Amino acid sequence: MRFIIRTIFPTKLGNKAVKDPNFIKNIQGFIENNKAEAAYFTELNGDRTGIFIIDMPSADMIPVIAEPFFQMGAKVEFHPVMNFEELKKGLSASQ
């Protein structure tokens, strides 16, 4: 199932995280290891935020994905999403 995963770093922890010389390497590893369809970086309510689109084969992947970000002090959110084709299929099945 496809999810949008938001990682939100409060300002102080985000400042510390980006100064770590391995930060970019760790994010790149996360993107590659989880085969992220997309990765975006922005601010959300003044905090550094990463937004990733990942296809998770099962719910037991949630701790695997979340734990590294929790260790860095981030908040992590998981939101199931569909693409347009999946939406059309779901709507046709509901009628």
PyMOL Python script that loads the backbone (N, CA, C, O; Angstrom):
from pymol import cmd

cmd.read_pdbstr("""\
ATOM      1  N   MET A   1       0.850  -1.175   0.000  1.00  0.00           N
ATOM      2  CA  MET A   1       0.000   0.000   0.000  1.00  0.00           C
ATOM      3  C   MET A   1       0.897   1.240   0.000  1.00  0.00           C
ATOM      4  O   MET A   1       1.926   1.291   0.673  1.00  0.00           O
ATOM      5  N   ARG A   2       0.479   2.211  -0.761  1.00  0.00           N
ATOM      6  CA  ARG A   2       1.249   3.451  -0.899  1.00  0.00           C
ATOM      7  C   ARG A   2       0.916   4.396   0.257  1.00  0.00           C
ATOM      8  O   ARG A   2      -0.248   4.562   0.622  1.00  0.00           O
ATOM      9  N   PHE A   3       1.959   5.013   0.828  1.00  0.00           N
ATOM     10  CA  PHE A   3       1.804   5.964   1.929  1.00  0.00           C
ATOM     11  C   PHE A   3       2.567   7.241   1.644  1.00  0.00           C
ATOM     12  O   PHE A   3       3.618   7.234   1.003  1.00  0.00           O
ATOM     13  N   ILE A   4       2.011   8.344   2.139  1.00  0.00           N
ATOM     14  CA  ILE A   4       2.794   9.569   2.292  1.00  0.00           C
ATOM     15  C   ILE A   4       3.321   9.523   3.718  1.00  0.00           C
ATOM     16  O   ILE A   4       2.564   9.356   4.674  1.00  0.00           O
ATOM     17  N   ILE A   5       4.611   9.671   3.837  1.00  0.00           N
ATOM     18  CA  ILE A   5       5.247   9.689   5.153  1.00  0.00           C
ATOM     19  C   ILE A   5       5.824  11.081   5.358  1.00  0.00           C
ATOM     20  O   ILE A   5       6.630  11.559   4.560  1.00  0.00           O
ATOM     21  N   ARG A   6       5.397  11.723   6.440  1.00  0.00           N
ATOM     22  CA  ARG A   6       5.924  13.049   6.780  1.00  0.00           C
ATOM     23  C   ARG A   6       6.830  12.911   7.983  1.00  0.00           C
ATOM     24  O   ARG A   6       6.457  12.323   8.998  1.00  0.00           O
ATOM     25  N   THR A   7       8.023  13.461   7.857  1.00  0.00           N
ATOM     26  CA  THR A   7       8.965  13.520   8.972  1.00  0.00           C
ATOM     27  C   THR A   7       9.133  14.984   9.332  1.00  0.00           C
ATOM     28  O   THR A   7       9.545  15.795   8.503  1.00  0.00           O
ATOM     29  N   ILE A   8       8.812  15.315  10.571  1.00  0.00           N
ATOM     30  CA  ILE A   8       8.807  16.710  10.994  1.00  0.00           C
ATOM     31  C   ILE A   8       9.834  16.883  12.105  1.00  0.00           C
ATOM     32  O   ILE A   8       9.733  16.260  13.162  1.00  0.00           O
ATOM     33  N   PHE A   9      10.818  17.732  11.855  1.00  0.00           N
ATOM     34  CA  PHE A   9      11.875  17.988  12.817  1.00  0.00           C
ATOM     35  C   PHE A   9      11.637  19.324  13.500  1.00  0.00           C
ATOM     36  O   PHE A   9      11.705  20.363  12.844  1.00  0.00           O
ATOM     37  N   PRO A  10      11.357  19.326  14.809  1.00  0.00           N
ATOM     38  CA  PRO A  10      11.277  20.600  15.522  1.00  0.00           C
ATOM     39  C   PRO A  10      12.581  21.385  15.307  1.00  0.00           C
ATOM     40  O   PRO A  10      13.643  20.792  15.118  1.00  0.00           O
ATOM     41  N   THR A  11      12.493  22.688  15.338  1.00  0.00           N
ATOM     42  CA  THR A  11      13.601  23.548  14.924  1.00  0.00           C
ATOM     43  C   THR A  11      14.939  23.198  15.575  1.00  0.00           C
ATOM     44  O   THR A  11      15.930  23.032  14.864  1.00  0.00           O
ATOM     45  N   LYS A  12      14.999  23.080  16.892  1.00  0.00           N
ATOM     46  CA  LYS A  12      16.283  22.805  17.551  1.00  0.00           C
ATOM     47  C   LYS A  12      16.863  21.465  17.115  1.00  0.00           C
ATOM     48  O   LYS A  12      18.055  21.368  16.819  1.00  0.00           O
ATOM     49  N   LEU A  13      16.029  20.437  17.075  1.00  0.00           N
ATOM     50  CA  LEU A  13      16.514  19.122  16.653  1.00  0.00           C
ATOM     51  C   LEU A  13      16.862  19.115  15.175  1.00  0.00           C
ATOM     52  O   LEU A  13      17.817  18.455  14.766  1.00  0.00           O
ATOM     53  N   GLY A  14      16.099  19.840  14.371  1.00  0.00           N
ATOM     54  CA  GLY A  14      16.404  19.951  12.948  1.00  0.00           C
ATOM     55  C   GLY A  14      17.727  20.649  12.709  1.00  0.00           C
ATOM     56  O   GLY A  14      18.499  20.248  11.837  1.00  0.00           O
ATOM     57  N   ASN A  15      17.994  21.697  13.486  1.00  0.00           N
ATOM     58  CA  ASN A  15      19.281  22.397  13.376  1.00  0.00           C
ATOM     59  C   ASN A  15      20.431  21.448  13.670  1.00  0.00           C
ATOM     60  O   ASN A  15      21.450  21.456  12.979  1.00  0.00           O
ATOM     61  N   LYS A  16      20.259  20.638  14.695  1.00  0.00           N
ATOM     62  CA  LYS A  16      21.296  19.665  15.069  1.00  0.00           C
ATOM     63  C   LYS A  16      21.452  18.605  13.973  1.00  0.00           C
ATOM     64  O   LYS A  16      22.569  18.246  13.602  1.00  0.00           O
ATOM     65  N   ALA A  17      20.318  18.110  13.459  1.00  0.00           N
ATOM     66  CA  ALA A  17      20.356  17.039  12.460  1.00  0.00           C
ATOM     67  C   ALA A  17      21.082  17.465  11.192  1.00  0.00           C
ATOM     68  O   ALA A  17      21.903  16.707  10.675  1.00  0.00           O
ATOM     69  N   VAL A  18      20.803  18.654  10.680  1.00  0.00           N
ATOM     70  CA  VAL A  18      21.413  19.064   9.411  1.00  0.00           C
ATOM     71  C   VAL A  18      22.897  19.373   9.553  1.00  0.00           C
ATOM     72  O   VAL A  18      23.610  19.428   8.551  1.00  0.00           O
ATOM     73  N   LYS A  19      23.370  19.573  10.763  1.00  0.00           N
ATOM     74  CA  LYS A  19      24.807  19.793  10.973  1.00  0.00           C
ATOM     75  C   LYS A  19      25.581  18.482  11.010  1.00  0.00           C
ATOM     76  O   LYS A  19      26.806  18.481  10.890  1.00  0.00           O
ATOM     77  N   ASP A  20      24.877  17.368  11.174  1.00  0.00           N
ATOM     78  CA  ASP A  20      25.519  16.057  11.169  1.00  0.00           C
ATOM     79  C   ASP A  20      26.031  15.785   9.761  1.00  0.00           C
ATOM     80  O   ASP A  20      25.252  15.833   8.809  1.00  0.00           O
ATOM     81  N   PRO A  21      27.332  15.500   9.605  1.00  0.00           N
ATOM     82  CA  PRO A  21      27.874  15.272   8.258  1.00  0.00           C
ATOM     83  C   PRO A  21      27.238  14.077   7.537  1.00  0.00           C
ATOM     84  O   PRO A  21      27.329  13.983   6.313  1.00  0.00           O
ATOM     85  N   ASN A  22      26.605  13.175   8.266  1.00  0.00           N
ATOM     86  CA  ASN A  22      25.974  12.002   7.649  1.00  0.00           C
ATOM     87  C   ASN A  22      24.502  12.213   7.326  1.00  0.00           C
ATOM     88  O   ASN A  22      23.854  11.313   6.793  1.00  0.00           O
ATOM     89  N   PHE A  23      23.964  13.387   7.641  1.00  0.00           N
ATOM     90  CA  PHE A  23      22.528  13.613   7.474  1.00  0.00           C
ATOM     91  C   PHE A  23      22.076  13.365   6.034  1.00  0.00           C
ATOM     92  O   PHE A  23      21.138  12.600   5.810  1.00  0.00           O
ATOM     93  N   ILE A  24      22.715  13.988   5.071  1.00  0.00           N
ATOM     94  CA  ILE A  24      22.324  13.836   3.662  1.00  0.00           C
ATOM     95  C   ILE A  24      22.509  12.385   3.234  1.00  0.00           C
ATOM     96  O   ILE A  24      21.659  11.829   2.539  1.00  0.00           O
ATOM     97  N   LYS A  25      23.602  11.780   3.640  1.00  0.00           N
ATOM     98  CA  LYS A  25      23.854  10.374   3.301  1.00  0.00           C
ATOM     99  C   LYS A  25      22.760   9.474   3.883  1.00  0.00           C
ATOM    100  O   LYS A  25      22.302   8.548   3.214  1.00  0.00           O
ATOM    101  N   ASN A  26      22.341   9.737   5.116  1.00  0.00           N
ATOM    102  CA  ASN A  26      21.283   8.942   5.749  1.00  0.00           C
ATOM    103  C   ASN A  26      19.948   9.111   5.036  1.00  0.00           C
ATOM    104  O   ASN A  26      19.225   8.135   4.833  1.00  0.00           O
ATOM    105  N   ILE A  27      19.615  10.339   4.654  1.00  0.00           N
ATOM    106  CA  ILE A  27      18.369  10.586   3.928  1.00  0.00           C
ATOM    107  C   ILE A  27      18.416   9.889   2.568  1.00  0.00           C
ATOM    108  O   ILE A  27      17.441   9.264   2.150  1.00  0.00           O
ATOM    109  N   GLN A  28      19.543   9.998   1.889  1.00  0.00           N
ATOM    110  CA  GLN A  28      19.684   9.337   0.593  1.00  0.00           C
ATOM    111  C   GLN A  28      19.545   7.823   0.750  1.00  0.00           C
ATOM    112  O   GLN A  28      18.890   7.174  -0.065  1.00  0.00           O
ATOM    113  N   GLY A  29      20.152   7.264   1.782  1.00  0.00           N
ATOM    114  CA  GLY A  29      20.024   5.834   2.045  1.00  0.00           C
ATOM    115  C   GLY A  29      18.585   5.437   2.307  1.00  0.00           C
ATOM    116  O   GLY A  29      18.124   4.398   1.834  1.00  0.00           O
ATOM    117  N   PHE A  30      17.868   6.272   3.071  1.00  0.00           N
ATOM    118  CA  PHE A  30      16.450   6.011   3.344  1.00  0.00           C
ATOM    119  C   PHE A  30      15.655   5.978   2.046  1.00  0.00           C
ATOM    120  O   PHE A  30      14.848   5.073   1.830  1.00  0.00           O
ATOM    121  N   ILE A  31      15.881   6.955   1.189  1.00  0.00           N
ATOM    122  CA  ILE A  31      15.158   7.043  -0.087  1.00  0.00           C
ATOM    123  C   ILE A  31      15.445   5.805  -0.941  1.00  0.00           C
ATOM    124  O   ILE A  31      14.527   5.210  -1.505  1.00  0.00           O
ATOM    125  N   GLU A  32      16.710   5.423  -1.033  1.00  0.00           N
ATOM    126  CA  GLU A  32      17.093   4.279  -1.860  1.00  0.00           C
ATOM    127  C   GLU A  32      16.606   2.963  -1.254  1.00  0.00           C
ATOM    128  O   GLU A  32      16.054   2.127  -1.969  1.00  0.00           O
ATOM    129  N   ASN A  33      16.799   2.766   0.039  1.00  0.00           N
ATOM    130  CA  ASN A  33      16.414   1.505   0.689  1.00  0.00           C
ATOM    131  C   ASN A  33      14.914   1.263   0.648  1.00  0.00           C
ATOM    132  O   ASN A  33      14.470   0.118   0.564  1.00  0.00           O
ATOM    133  N   ASN A  34      14.132   2.336   0.706  1.00  0.00           N
ATOM    134  CA  ASN A  34      12.677   2.204   0.709  1.00  0.00           C
ATOM    135  C   ASN A  34      12.059   2.462  -0.660  1.00  0.00           C
ATOM    136  O   ASN A  34      10.837   2.507  -0.801  1.00  0.00           O
ATOM    137  N   LYS A  35      12.909   2.629  -1.664  1.00  0.00           N
ATOM    138  CA  LYS A  35      12.457   2.845  -3.039  1.00  0.00           C
ATOM    139  C   LYS A  35      11.367   3.921  -3.111  1.00  0.00           C
ATOM    140  O   LYS A  35      10.315   3.721  -3.718  1.00  0.00           O
ATOM    141  N   ALA A  36      11.642   5.060  -2.482  1.00  0.00           N
ATOM    142  CA  ALA A  36      10.677   6.158  -2.465  1.00  0.00           C
ATOM    143  C   ALA A  36      10.354   6.592  -3.890  1.00  0.00           C
ATOM    144  O   ALA A  36      11.250   6.817  -4.704  1.00  0.00           O
ATOM    145  N   GLU A  37       9.060   6.706  -4.177  1.00  0.00           N
ATOM    146  CA  GLU A  37       8.620   7.200  -5.484  1.00  0.00           C
ATOM    147  C   GLU A  37       8.938   8.678  -5.637  1.00  0.00           C
ATOM    148  O   GLU A  37       9.197   9.161  -6.740  1.00  0.00           O
ATOM    149  N   ALA A  38       8.915   9.393  -4.508  1.00  0.00           N
ATOM    150  CA  ALA A  38       9.206  10.826  -4.513  1.00  0.00           C
ATOM    151  C   ALA A  38       9.666  11.225  -3.121  1.00  0.00           C
ATOM    152  O   ALA A  38       9.323  10.582  -2.129  1.00  0.00           O
ATOM    153  N   ALA A  39      10.443  12.289  -3.063  1.00  0.00           N
ATOM    154  CA  ALA A  39      10.900  12.852  -1.791  1.00  0.00           C
ATOM    155  C   ALA A  39      10.921  14.371  -1.949  1.00  0.00           C
ATOM    156  O   ALA A  39      11.503  14.907  -2.892  1.00  0.00           O
ATOM    157  N   TYR A  40      10.275  15.043  -1.010  1.00  0.00           N
ATOM    158  CA  TYR A  40      10.211  16.509  -1.035  1.00  0.00           C
ATOM    159  C   TYR A  40      10.588  17.034   0.339  1.00  0.00           C
ATOM    160  O   TYR A  40      10.396  16.358   1.351  1.00  0.00           O
ATOM    161  N   PHE A  41      11.119  18.230   0.362  1.00  0.00           N
ATOM    162  CA  PHE A  41      11.562  18.845   1.610  1.00  0.00           C
ATOM    163  C   PHE A  41      11.035  20.267   1.661  1.00  0.00           C
ATOM    164  O   PHE A  41      11.161  21.029   0.702  1.00  0.00           O
ATOM    165  N   THR A  42      10.438  20.613   2.805  1.00  0.00           N
ATOM    166  CA  THR A  42       9.791  21.911   2.945  1.00  0.00           C
ATOM    167  C   THR A  42       9.748  22.265   4.422  1.00  0.00           C
ATOM    168  O   THR A  42      10.327  21.564   5.252  1.00  0.00           O
ATOM    169  N   GLU A  43       9.071  23.341   4.746  1.00  0.00           N
ATOM    170  CA  GLU A  43       8.796  23.654   6.148  1.00  0.00           C
ATOM    171  C   GLU A  43       7.319  23.420   6.400  1.00  0.00           C
ATOM    172  O   GLU A  43       6.494  23.594   5.503  1.00  0.00           O
ATOM    173  N   LEU A  44       6.988  23.030   7.609  1.00  0.00           N
ATOM    174  CA  LEU A  44       5.609  22.857   8.019  1.00  0.00           C
ATOM    175  C   LEU A  44       5.470  23.472   9.396  1.00  0.00           C
ATOM    176  O   LEU A  44       6.056  22.988  10.364  1.00  0.00           O
ATOM    177  N   ASN A  45       4.692  24.543   9.481  1.00  0.00           N
ATOM    178  CA  ASN A  45       4.543  25.283  10.746  1.00  0.00           C
ATOM    179  C   ASN A  45       5.890  25.697  11.333  1.00  0.00           C
ATOM    180  O   ASN A  45       6.078  25.692  12.550  1.00  0.00           O
ATOM    181  N   GLY A  46       6.815  26.054  10.457  1.00  0.00           N
ATOM    182  CA  GLY A  46       8.127  26.528  10.889  1.00  0.00           C
ATOM    183  C   GLY A  46       9.143  25.438  11.172  1.00  0.00           C
ATOM    184  O   GLY A  46      10.274  25.745  11.547  1.00  0.00           O
ATOM    185  N   ASP A  47       8.778  24.177  11.005  1.00  0.00           N
ATOM    186  CA  ASP A  47       9.701  23.067  11.251  1.00  0.00           C
ATOM    187  C   ASP A  47      10.161  22.459   9.935  1.00  0.00           C
ATOM    188  O   ASP A  47       9.434  22.479   8.941  1.00  0.00           O
ATOM    189  N   ARG A  48      11.380  21.914   9.939  1.00  0.00           N
ATOM    190  CA  ARG A  48      11.876  21.215   8.757  1.00  0.00           C
ATOM    191  C   ARG A  48      11.046  19.944   8.559  1.00  0.00           C
ATOM    192  O   ARG A  48      10.770  19.213   9.510  1.00  0.00           O
ATOM    193  N   THR A  49      10.653  19.695   7.304  1.00  0.00           N
ATOM    194  CA  THR A  49       9.779  18.564   7.024  1.00  0.00           C
ATOM    195  C   THR A  49      10.232  17.839   5.763  1.00  0.00           C
ATOM    196  O   THR A  49      10.537  18.462   4.746  1.00  0.00           O
ATOM    197  N   GLY A  50      10.269  16.523   5.847  1.00  0.00           N
ATOM    198  CA  GLY A  50      10.515  15.674   4.688  1.00  0.00           C
ATOM    199  C   GLY A  50       9.227  14.934   4.371  1.00  0.00           C
ATOM    200  O   GLY A  50       8.543  14.446   5.272  1.00  0.00           O
ATOM    201  N   ILE A  51       8.900  14.852   3.095  1.00  0.00           N
ATOM    202  CA  ILE A  51       7.698  14.156   2.655  1.00  0.00           C
ATOM    203  C   ILE A  51       8.130  13.107   1.639  1.00  0.00           C
ATOM    204  O   ILE A  51       8.747  13.420   0.620  1.00  0.00           O
ATOM    205  N   PHE A  52       7.794  11.860   1.936  1.00  0.00           N
ATOM    206  CA  PHE A  52       8.216  10.745   1.098  1.00  0.00           C
ATOM    207  C   PHE A  52       6.981   9.960   0.664  1.00  0.00           C
ATOM    208  O   PHE A  52       6.038   9.799   1.438  1.00  0.00           O
ATOM    209  N   ILE A  53       6.992   9.474  -0.570  1.00  0.00           N
ATOM    210  CA  ILE A  53       5.940   8.580  -1.035  1.00  0.00           C
ATOM    211  C   ILE A  53       6.575   7.204  -1.199  1.00  0.00           C
ATOM    212  O   ILE A  53       7.499   7.004  -1.988  1.00  0.00           O
ATOM    213  N   ILE A  54       6.038   6.262  -0.420  1.00  0.00           N
ATOM    214  CA  ILE A  54       6.631   4.924  -0.357  1.00  0.00           C
ATOM    215  C   ILE A  54       5.530   3.880  -0.465  1.00  0.00           C
ATOM    216  O   ILE A  54       4.452   4.040   0.106  1.00  0.00           O
ATOM    217  N   ASP A  55       5.807   2.817  -1.196  1.00  0.00           N
ATOM    218  CA  ASP A  55       4.894   1.683  -1.277  1.00  0.00           C
ATOM    219  C   ASP A  55       5.347   0.659  -0.235  1.00  0.00           C
ATOM    220  O   ASP A  55       6.399   0.037  -0.380  1.00  0.00           O
ATOM    221  N   MET A  56       4.538   0.491   0.818  1.00  0.00           N
ATOM    222  CA  MET A  56       4.883  -0.450   1.892  1.00  0.00           C
ATOM    223  C   MET A  56       4.154  -1.762   1.659  1.00  0.00           C
ATOM    224  O   MET A  56       2.930  -1.776   1.529  1.00  0.00           O
ATOM    225  N   PRO A  57       4.895  -2.868   1.603  1.00  0.00           N
ATOM    226  CA  PRO A  57       4.245  -4.161   1.365  1.00  0.00           C
ATOM    227  C   PRO A  57       3.410  -4.635   2.551  1.00  0.00           C
ATOM    228  O   PRO A  57       2.450  -5.383   2.363  1.00  0.00           O
ATOM    229  N   SER A  58       3.756  -4.215   3.768  1.00  0.00           N
ATOM    230  CA  SER A  58       2.997  -4.649   4.942  1.00  0.00           C
ATOM    231  C   SER A  58       3.223  -3.670   6.095  1.00  0.00           C
ATOM    232  O   SER A  58       4.185  -2.902   6.105  1.00  0.00           O
ATOM    233  N   ALA A  59       2.307  -3.722   7.064  1.00  0.00           N
ATOM    234  CA  ALA A  59       2.340  -2.783   8.195  1.00  0.00           C
ATOM    235  C   ALA A  59       3.566  -2.974   9.077  1.00  0.00           C
ATOM    236  O   ALA A  59       3.945  -2.052   9.800  1.00  0.00           O
ATOM    237  N   ASP A  60       4.192  -4.141   9.038  1.00  0.00           N
ATOM    238  CA  ASP A  60       5.371  -4.344   9.884  1.00  0.00           C
ATOM    239  C   ASP A  60       6.562  -3.494   9.444  1.00  0.00           C
ATOM    240  O   ASP A  60       7.592  -3.474  10.119  1.00  0.00           O
ATOM    241  N   MET A  61       6.427  -2.798   8.324  1.00  0.00           N
ATOM    242  CA  MET A  61       7.473  -1.884   7.867  1.00  0.00           C
ATOM    243  C   MET A  61       7.412  -0.543   8.583  1.00  0.00           C
ATOM    244  O   MET A  61       8.374   0.223   8.529  1.00  0.00           O
ATOM    245  N   ILE A  62       6.300  -0.242   9.254  1.00  0.00           N
ATOM    246  CA  ILE A  62       6.157   1.058   9.914  1.00  0.00           C
ATOM    247  C   ILE A  62       7.288   1.308  10.914  1.00  0.00           C
ATOM    248  O   ILE A  62       7.900   2.375  10.855  1.00  0.00           O
ATOM    249  N   PRO A  63       7.601   0.378  11.833  1.00  0.00           N
ATOM    250  CA  PRO A  63       8.707   0.649  12.751  1.00  0.00           C
ATOM    251  C   PRO A  63      10.055   0.778  12.046  1.00  0.00           C
ATOM    252  O   PRO A  63      10.892   1.587  12.446  1.00  0.00           O
ATOM    253  N   VAL A  64      10.263  -0.014  11.003  1.00  0.00           N
ATOM    254  CA  VAL A  64      11.523   0.049  10.257  1.00  0.00           C
ATOM    255  C   VAL A  64      11.717   1.438   9.651  1.00  0.00           C
ATOM    256  O   VAL A  64      12.816   1.991   9.667  1.00  0.00           O
ATOM    257  N   ILE A  65      10.639   1.983   9.122  1.00  0.00           N
ATOM    258  CA  ILE A  65      10.701   3.298   8.488  1.00  0.00           C
ATOM    259  C   ILE A  65      10.774   4.410   9.528  1.00  0.00           C
ATOM    260  O   ILE A  65      11.556   5.348   9.376  1.00  0.00           O
ATOM    261  N   ALA A  66       9.969   4.315  10.579  1.00  0.00           N
ATOM    262  CA  ALA A  66       9.859   5.406  11.546  1.00  0.00           C
ATOM    263  C   ALA A  66      11.033   5.513  12.504  1.00  0.00           C
ATOM    264  O   ALA A  66      11.453   6.620  12.841  1.00  0.00           O
ATOM    265  N   GLU A  67      11.567   4.390  12.945  1.00  0.00           N
ATOM    266  CA  GLU A  67      12.547   4.404  14.036  1.00  0.00           C
ATOM    267  C   GLU A  67      13.770   5.284  13.784  1.00  0.00           C
ATOM    268  O   GLU A  67      14.163   6.027  14.683  1.00  0.00           O
ATOM    269  N   PRO A  68      14.393   5.235  12.600  1.00  0.00           N
ATOM    270  CA  PRO A  68      15.555   6.120  12.397  1.00  0.00           C
ATOM    271  C   PRO A  68      15.208   7.604  12.572  1.00  0.00           C
ATOM    272  O   PRO A  68      16.014   8.378  13.086  1.00  0.00           O
ATOM    273  N   PHE A  69      14.007   7.989  12.141  1.00  0.00           N
ATOM    274  CA  PHE A  69      13.598   9.380  12.297  1.00  0.00           C
ATOM    275  C   PHE A  69      13.273   9.703  13.756  1.00  0.00           C
ATOM    276  O   PHE A  69      13.592  10.790  14.237  1.00  0.00           O
ATOM    277  N   PHE A  70      12.639   8.757  14.463  1.00  0.00           N
ATOM    278  CA  PHE A  70      12.398   8.955  15.898  1.00  0.00           C
ATOM    279  C   PHE A  70      13.728   9.159  16.633  1.00  0.00           C
ATOM    280  O   PHE A  70      13.827  10.004  17.523  1.00  0.00           O
ATOM    281  N   GLN A  71      14.745   8.381  16.256  1.00  0.00           N
ATOM    282  CA  GLN A  71      16.056   8.494  16.900  1.00  0.00           C
ATOM    283  C   GLN A  71      16.685   9.873  16.678  1.00  0.00           C
ATOM    284  O   GLN A  71      17.500  10.328  17.480  1.00  0.00           O
ATOM    285  N   MET A  72      16.299  10.529  15.586  1.00  0.00           N
ATOM    286  CA  MET A  72      16.798  11.882  15.315  1.00  0.00           C
ATOM    287  C   MET A  72      15.906  12.952  15.930  1.00  0.00           C
ATOM    288  O   MET A  72      16.186  14.142  15.792  1.00  0.00           O
ATOM    289  N   GLY A  73      14.827  12.541  16.611  1.00  0.00           N
ATOM    290  CA  GLY A  73      13.942  13.493  17.269  1.00  0.00           C
ATOM    291  C   GLY A  73      12.775  13.980  16.432  1.00  0.00           C
ATOM    292  O   GLY A  73      12.086  14.923  16.820  1.00  0.00           O
ATOM    293  N   ALA A  74      12.545  13.352  15.294  1.00  0.00           N
ATOM    294  CA  ALA A  74      11.462  13.793  14.408  1.00  0.00           C
ATOM    295  C   ALA A  74      10.124  13.191  14.827  1.00  0.00           C
ATOM    296  O   ALA A  74      10.064  12.139  15.463  1.00  0.00           O
ATOM    297  N   LYS A  75       9.060  13.888  14.454  1.00  0.00           N
ATOM    298  CA  LYS A  75       7.719  13.329  14.500  1.00  0.00           C
ATOM    299  C   LYS A  75       7.525  12.643  13.150  1.00  0.00           C
ATOM    300  O   LYS A  75       8.002  13.137  12.128  1.00  0.00           O
ATOM    301  N   VAL A  76       6.824  11.503  13.141  1.00  0.00           N
ATOM    302  CA  VAL A  76       6.627  10.762  11.900  1.00  0.00           C
ATOM    303  C   VAL A  76       5.143  10.468  11.742  1.00  0.00           C
ATOM    304  O   VAL A  76       4.490   9.994  12.671  1.00  0.00           O
ATOM    305  N   GLU A  77       4.619  10.753  10.560  1.00  0.00           N
ATOM    306  CA  GLU A  77       3.206  10.509  10.257  1.00  0.00           C
ATOM    307  C   GLU A  77       3.107   9.624   9.020  1.00  0.00           C
ATOM    308  O   GLU A  77       3.891   9.761   8.080  1.00  0.00           O
ATOM    309  N   PHE A  78       2.132   8.713   9.032  1.00  0.00           N
ATOM    310  CA  PHE A  78       1.859   7.824   7.906  1.00  0.00           C
ATOM    311  C   PHE A  78       0.437   8.076   7.418  1.00  0.00           C
ATOM    312  O   PHE A  78      -0.510   8.032   8.204  1.00  0.00           O
ATOM    313  N   HIS A  79       0.287   8.340   6.125  1.00  0.00           N
ATOM    314  CA  HIS A  79      -1.021   8.606   5.533  1.00  0.00           C
ATOM    315  C   HIS A  79      -1.186   7.734   4.294  1.00  0.00           C
ATOM    316  O   HIS A  79      -0.462   7.919   3.316  1.00  0.00           O
ATOM    317  N   PRO A  80      -2.138   6.773   4.315  1.00  0.00           N
ATOM    318  CA  PRO A  80      -2.353   5.966   3.108  1.00  0.00           C
ATOM    319  C   PRO A  80      -2.909   6.834   1.983  1.00  0.00           C
ATOM    320  O   PRO A  80      -3.742   7.710   2.214  1.00  0.00           O
ATOM    321  N   VAL A  81      -2.439   6.581   0.764  1.00  0.00           N
ATOM    322  CA  VAL A  81      -2.876   7.355  -0.397  1.00  0.00           C
ATOM    323  C   VAL A  81      -3.100   6.433  -1.595  1.00  0.00           C
ATOM    324  O   VAL A  81      -2.653   5.286  -1.606  1.00  0.00           O
ATOM    325  N   MET A  82      -3.803   6.960  -2.606  1.00  0.00           N
ATOM    326  CA  MET A  82      -4.032   6.238  -3.852  1.00  0.00           C
ATOM    327  C   MET A  82      -3.666   7.140  -5.022  1.00  0.00           C
ATOM    328  O   MET A  82      -3.717   8.366  -4.930  1.00  0.00           O
ATOM    329  N   ASN A  83      -3.301   6.503  -6.110  1.00  0.00           N
ATOM    330  CA  ASN A  83      -3.146   7.278  -7.334  1.00  0.00           C
ATOM    331  C   ASN A  83      -4.505   7.337  -8.033  1.00  0.00           C
ATOM    332  O   ASN A  83      -5.480   6.766  -7.544  1.00  0.00           O
ATOM    333  N   PHE A  84      -4.570   8.018  -9.158  1.00  0.00           N
ATOM    334  CA  PHE A  84      -5.846   8.226  -9.834  1.00  0.00           C
ATOM    335  C   PHE A  84      -6.476   6.909 -10.294  1.00  0.00           C
ATOM    336  O   PHE A  84      -7.689   6.730 -10.183  1.00  0.00           O
ATOM    337  N   GLU A  85      -5.664   5.998 -10.806  1.00  0.00           N
ATOM    338  CA  GLU A  85      -6.186   4.707 -11.256  1.00  0.00           C
ATOM    339  C   GLU A  85      -6.802   3.939 -10.091  1.00  0.00           C
ATOM    340  O   GLU A  85      -7.859   3.329 -10.250  1.00  0.00           O
ATOM    341  N   GLU A  86      -6.168   3.957  -8.937  1.00  0.00           N
ATOM    342  CA  GLU A  86      -6.700   3.276  -7.759  1.00  0.00           C
ATOM    343  C   GLU A  86      -7.995   3.933  -7.285  1.00  0.00           C
ATOM    344  O   GLU A  86      -8.924   3.246  -6.859  1.00  0.00           O
ATOM    345  N   LEU A  87      -8.055   5.250  -7.359  1.00  0.00           N
ATOM    346  CA  LEU A  87      -9.282   5.961  -6.999  1.00  0.00           C
ATOM    347  C   LEU A  87     -10.443   5.541  -7.908  1.00  0.00           C
ATOM    348  O   LEU A  87     -11.540   5.254  -7.429  1.00  0.00           O
ATOM    349  N   LYS A  88     -10.194   5.506  -9.218  1.00  0.00           N
ATOM    350  CA  LYS A  88     -11.239   5.097 -10.157  1.00  0.00           C
ATOM    351  C   LYS A  88     -11.708   3.669  -9.866  1.00  0.00           C
ATOM    352  O   LYS A  88     -12.908   3.397  -9.867  1.00  0.00           O
ATOM    353  N   LYS A  89     -10.778   2.777  -9.621  1.00  0.00           N
ATOM    354  CA  LYS A  89     -11.128   1.383  -9.308  1.00  0.00           C
ATOM    355  C   LYS A  89     -11.956   1.297  -8.034  1.00  0.00           C
ATOM    356  O   LYS A  89     -12.960   0.585  -7.990  1.00  0.00           O
ATOM    357  N   GLY A  90     -11.546   2.010  -7.009  1.00  0.00           N
ATOM    358  CA  GLY A  90     -12.267   2.002  -5.736  1.00  0.00           C
ATOM    359  C   GLY A  90     -13.661   2.582  -5.868  1.00  0.00           C
ATOM    360  O   GLY A  90     -14.616   2.041  -5.309  1.00  0.00           O
ATOM    361  N   LEU A  91     -13.786   3.672  -6.598  1.00  0.00           N
ATOM    362  CA  LEU A  91     -15.105   4.290  -6.776  1.00  0.00           C
ATOM    363  C   LEU A  91     -16.041   3.395  -7.582  1.00  0.00           C
ATOM    364  O   LEU A  91     -17.229   3.298  -7.273  1.00  0.00           O
ATOM    365  N   SER A  92     -15.510   2.741  -8.613  1.00  0.00           N
ATOM    366  CA  SER A  92     -16.371   1.873  -9.410  1.00  0.00           C
ATOM    367  C   SER A  92     -16.823   0.660  -8.593  1.00  0.00           C
ATOM    368  O   SER A  92     -17.939   0.176  -8.782  1.00  0.00           O
ATOM    369  N   ALA A  93     -15.991   0.172  -7.708  1.00  0.00           N
ATOM    370  CA  ALA A  93     -16.345  -0.966  -6.865  1.00  0.00           C
ATOM    371  C   ALA A  93     -17.361  -0.578  -5.781  1.00  0.00           C
ATOM    372  O   ALA A  93     -18.070  -1.440  -5.261  1.00  0.00           O
ATOM    373  N   SER A  94     -17.430   0.693  -5.444  1.00  0.00           N
ATOM    374  CA  SER A  94     -18.329   1.118  -4.369  1.00  0.00           C
ATOM    375  C   SER A  94     -19.742   1.398  -4.855  1.00  0.00           C
ATOM    376  O   SER A  94     -20.632   1.672  -4.049  1.00  0.00           O
ATOM    377  N   GLN A  95     -19.956   1.333  -6.156  1.00  0.00           N
ATOM    378  CA  GLN A  95     -21.297   1.653  -6.702  1.00  0.00           C
ATOM    379  C   GLN A  95     -22.087   0.422  -7.030  1.00  0.00           C
ATOM    380  O   GLN A  95     -23.223   0.522  -7.493  1.00  0.00           O
TER     381      GLN A  95
END
""", "prot")
cmd.dss("prot")
cmd.show_as("cartoon", "prot")
cmd.util.cbc("prot")
cmd.orient("prot")
